[in-house]
Amino acid sequence: MLLLWTIAFVISLILIYLLTLKGLYQVERSILIKAPITKVYDRIRSVKSWHQWSPWLHHDQDPNLNYQGKVGEVGSNLIWHGPYIGSGKLTLVSQVSPYSLIFELKQKRYVSTVTSIEFQLEETKAGTQLNWSMSTSLPFLFCFFLGKRQNQINKDYDIALARLAGQLSHMNEPKFEFLGIQPLPPIEAVTRPFSGSTPEIFEQMEIGYSELNSQLGPNNCANGAIFAQYDQAEPEQNFFCGKIGIPIQNLDICECHAELVRNHGDFFSLRFTGPYEQLSLAWHVAIKHSRLHHYKWDKSRPHFEVFQTGPHNNDDPNHFITELYLPIK
């Protein structure tokens, strides 16, 4: 018994030491923006622009935002507070026009953190190369857990850069509209299975929709938006399986057989406007929003993509509209 108490005491000391030990956590992302370097520089240094492209602030419907100092000058800052995103303060601490900007970010949600954020800009023939890096000192154990969520954190920054690039260039920025919790009614549809990795499944889906349409023939028109049902999704292993479907009603004689796709329970829904290449970012936003709002993701049920607008009825990928349905308990 004494040995067990001694081991427990030593483990406790180690954990206390690890909690006090500071570790450096860093993230770096980059993007090419087809806009003049001065335009990119001026947008970033204005703290009043951050709510338009921040990957965090849009998770609260109406966060409290306050601005201090002269916008675009050292010392200007943005202070925010929201019930879901917590509180924070972003301050411009250094600028070298038009090549670098340094901000200090103080946040308080689960723990208080102080983060250094640096933007490096480089003018190129194609536009402005923007490099965004952040570094923060955290207790060692927090750095360990954040390291295991590196991919999700990278997506936060990728979303912000994609929105910023869309706002500053002739591209359309990705848009995320939170639709709330709602049921997904049963769908009578003709379906076809898919499985594999990306981009393999995208090719399967494209061929599958084309073949289903051909088999339906001219007498059977879609009775709603086409969809994809994911029975298994493992992004880290890049494996997905499920089925695609075309809603149909009163099926006329053809090579297809309709089935009733039942969708029990409630779903958290998000409407995404943008190309299919950015759908992983949309799913990241949906999952993060549901987590912040304390919705419990039901991983035992399938989730859905409903393609309201896509290549079947629109030639511009930037205007594709996809509704995502995340099952919740």
Secondary structure, DSSP 8 states (H G I E B T S, - for coil): -HHHHHHHHHHHHHHHHHHHSEEEEEEEEEEEESS-HHHHHHHHH-GGGHHHH-TTGGGSSS-EEEEESSTTSTT-EEEEEETTTEEEEEEEEEEETTTEEEEEEEEESSSEEEEEEEEEEEEETTEEEEEEEEEEEEEHHHHHHHHTTHHHHHHHHHHHHHHHHHHHSSS---EEEEEEEEE---EEEEEEEEEE-TTHHHHHHHHHHHHHHHHH-TT----S-EEEEEEEEETTTTEEEEEEEEE-SS--SSS---EEE---SEEEEEEEES-GGGHHHHHHHHHHHHHHTT--B-TTS-EEEEEEESTTT-S-GGG-EEEEEEEE-
